[in-house]
């Protein structure tokens, strides 16, 4: 249910797991991150960049930035 009195925030993170290594796609060179579990936070990746956004266009720009860093490999099963 929509309410004008509610406040919320949206944060974007973008990561990839490639050859069993977790890399941050919003911060080039921030690789080999670790997965942790905490009773209050749940499961999370430490040192993963989080960026607060207020508009859809900001989120799309971050996704484009991450796509530039993302690794793409060709295999016999997956050409692209």
Residue pairs with C-beta under 8 A, 6 or more apart in sequence:
9 52
10 52
10 53
10 54
10 59
11 50
11 51
11 52
11 53
12 26
12 50
12 51
12 53
12 58
12 59
12 62
12 63
13 24
13 26
13 45
13 48
13 49
13 50
13 51
14 24
14 25
14 26
14 49
14 62
14 63
14 66
15 22
15 23
15 24
15 25
15 33
15 45
15 48
16 22
16 23
16 25
16 70
16 71
17 23
18 71
18 73
21 31
21 32
22 31
22 32
22 33
22 34
22 35
22 45
22 48
23 30
23 31
23 32
23 33
23 69
23 71
24 30
24 31
24 33
24 47
24 48
24 49
25 65
25 66
25 67
25 69
25 70
26 49
26 51
26 62
26 65
26 66
26 69
27 49
28 69
30 47
30 48
30 49
33 45
33 46
33 47
33 48
34 45
34 46
34 47
35 43
35 44
35 45
36 43
36 44
36 45
36 46
37 43
37 44
38 44
51 58
51 62
53 59
53 62
72 80
74 80
